[in-house]
Amino acid sequence: MKKTFRPILATLAVALLLSSCVIEQNYHFKNDFTGSYQLRFDLSSMAGMSGEDMGTDTIFTEESLAEMSQGYAEVEGITNVRSTYENNVLFTGFDFNGVKSLNEAMTRSAENNESSTGIYTFTQKGKTLKMKLNRSGLGDMSSDDAASMAEMVSFKLKLTFDKKIKKVKGDAATWNKGDNEVTLEFPMKDFLDEKKNLDVEIRLK
């Protein structure tokens, strides 16, 4: 997979000059831990402040979007891949047949010295899903890039399940007892700080 996620990081670097930004990622897990993944990156404020049209012809071209989708689709167990950029909003997502294919899709680019938007590695045993933070997920960023982004970029992850949640462990996670949704929100500076424990364990009923 060649340069699949570089457009995202390149855009982030420019966006920081104009406004803060949030990388939103949504995961849905069915009872058998198959599910779907979606990434949403809204560049509306960036486009408005720059006075430019941040369309596919300037940042996310048809070629780069197709490359992004192709990279995911090459992973066994990944289906229904889609990548679009409309009205200054980047959307990409896919369905996965288990945590193994999800992990491979989210880390494959990093293994090929490219940047990945997957910041967690998932493991599943029985009704328990564990999320271990993968701080190498943005490994090709220089230290200067990381320092510049640390205060401005934040991550927001939402995980939903068909089953109700029994217990959640992890300082970064918030949830309502008996609900089926977990939310994680933290700034990139916490992501880069190895002293911050952002790992999460979710046990379903």
Order of alpha helices (4+ residues) and beta strands (2+ residues): alpha-beta-beta-alpha-alpha-beta-beta-alpha-beta-beta-alpha-beta-beta-beta-beta-alpha-beta
